[in-house]
């Protein structure tokens, strides 16, 4: 049957491409140890340039109120909550050198924990925040014109990299000024991740 054209002032319209392509996407969520805050990683594609814009927001879980946004702060990578639920750590990379920072939401203060790490890959906090383990990667040099794919992980861009592990202890006991850094493995052992026991006394390298 014939449909009549209707005019309306309600804010609804048919789905358009920008409704799908330019929506804000939730990439990751990290809930604080006390459950009172949640950090949310967001991404949105710019309608004009087509480039993705990524940022992080921290919300109160009870009200949804925003307490922090990285949009006018810095590009945040490798986000981690510290056990006090008011402090978080993150990495900033400039000119192939990475620094690990921490930021306190109560005092609005920022501190550099480790500076200018070359070939940084990832890091893991001890549950009591008295130390962290981080790893660096070194890509194996090859003069071959081809790449031998044996397993699915070999397809990744970072396949062929070998890893070294380091442990950093902090003065004062809990994630403030970096004290001593020890290398605990090199590319020969090639450990790629660390899992730290709940009492912070034992580390499993894999």
N, C-alpha and C positions, 0 to 999 in steps of 0.2 A: 504494500500500500504506500501511498505518497506520504513522505515525512514533511512535517511543517518546520520551517526555520524558526528557531526560538532565540531571543536575545536575553542575555542574563548578565548581571554584574557580579555574580559569584566568582571567586578567584580560582576557577578550574579551566583546564583546556586539554585538548588531546595531547597525547605523549609526543614530544618532539625529540630529535636527536640529542639536543643539549641536555634534556632531562636524564639521558642515560650516560652520555659521555662526560658531562661536567659536574656530576654529583660528587659530594664529598664521601670518600671511601674510608672505612675503618680498616687499617692494615694490621695493627697489633694492639693488645691491651695488657697492661701490667698492674695488678692490684697490689697496693702497699701491704706490708706485713700485718698491720693492725686492721686492714680491711676498710679504713676510713677514706682512702683516696684511690683513684685509678688514673693511671697515665694511659692516654689513648694516642696512638700514632695515626695521623690522617693524611690523605692525599686527594688532591683535586687537580684536574687538567685545566690549564688556562685556556679560555675560549678563543683568545686571539692568537696566541703563539703556539698552542697545542702542546706546550711543555708541562710536565707534572710539577706541582708545588706540594712539598711534603712538610709537615710540621707536627708538633706534639702539644697536647693539652692535658693538664692535670685537673681532674674534677673531684668534688666531694661526692662520695657514693650515696650519702643520705639525701642530698638535695639536688645534685647535679650541677651545683655552682662551680664555675671555673676559677681555679686559684692560680693557674700558671699557663702561659702560652709561649711557645718558642718562636712564634712568627716574627717578633721584633727582638729576638734574643740571639739565637745562633742555630745553625743546623746541627741537630742532635742525632748522634748515632750511638748504638750499643748502650741503650738506656738500662739502668739497674737501680732498684730501690736499695737503700741501706736500711738496717734493721730498726732505726728510730722512726721510720715512716715519714719523716720530715725532710730527709736528705736523699738525693739521688745522684748517681754518677752517670757520666756520658763521655763520649769521645768527640774530639774536633780534629779534623785532618786538614793541614795546609801544606802545600808543596811537598807531598809525599811523606810528611812527618805527622805523627798522631800524638795528641796529648789527652790524658785522662783527667777529667775535671769532676768536682762535686759541687752541688748547689743546695743550699739550705733554704727551704720555703718559709721558715719562721723569721730568720734574720735577713733574708734576701741577699745572702752573701755567697760568693763563688770562690773556689780555691782549686788550683792546679795540683793534682796529686803526682802525676808523672808527665814529663815534658819531652817532646821531640823524639818519640819512638819510631825507629825506621822499620818498615815492612810489617807494621802492626796487623794482627789478624783478629784476635778476640781476647776477652778476659773474663775471669770468674772470681766472685767475692767469697771469702770464708763467711759462714753464717754469723760469726761474732764480729765481722768487719775488721779484725786485727791484721789481716793481710789479704792480698789478692794475687791470683796467678794470671799471667798474661802470656800470649804466644805471638811469635813473629813467624813470617813465612818467607822462604826464599825459593824462587822458581828455578827449576833445573834448566840450565842452558842446553839448547839442542840446535844442531845445524841441519837436522833432517827437514826435508820438504814435505813430510807427511807426519801424521800423528797416529799412533797405534792405539785403537780403542779396544780394550779388553772387557771392561765392565761399564755399566751405566754411569757411575761417577766420573769416569774418564772423559765424558763428554763435556763436563763443566769447564768453564774458562780457567779456573784455578787448579785444575788437575795437573799433576807433575810438580806441584809445590811441596817443599819439605819444611817441617816446623821445628821451632825451638821453644822451650818453655822456661819461664822466669817466675820467681816468687818475690813479691815485694812486701816487707813488713813496715808497719807504721809506728812512728814515735807517738807516745801517749796512748797507744793501745787500740784506738778505734779510728780508722779512716781519716786521719788528718795529715800531718806532714809525713811524707815518705821518708823512711829510714834506710834500711838495707835492701838491696836487690841482689838476688842470687840466681844464676842460671842453673836449672835443674836437669835440662836435657838439651841436646843439639839436634841438627838435621839428621844425624846418623840414627838416633832412636826414633825420630819422626813421630812423637806423640802429637795428636791433633786436638785433643780436648781434655778437660780436667773436671772431675766431680769431687766435691769436698764434703766430708762427712758432717752430720748435724752438730757434732761437738767441736768441729774445726781442727781436729787433731790428725786427720788422715786424708790424703789426697789420692784419688784413683786417676791415673793417666791412661788414656786409651789411644 
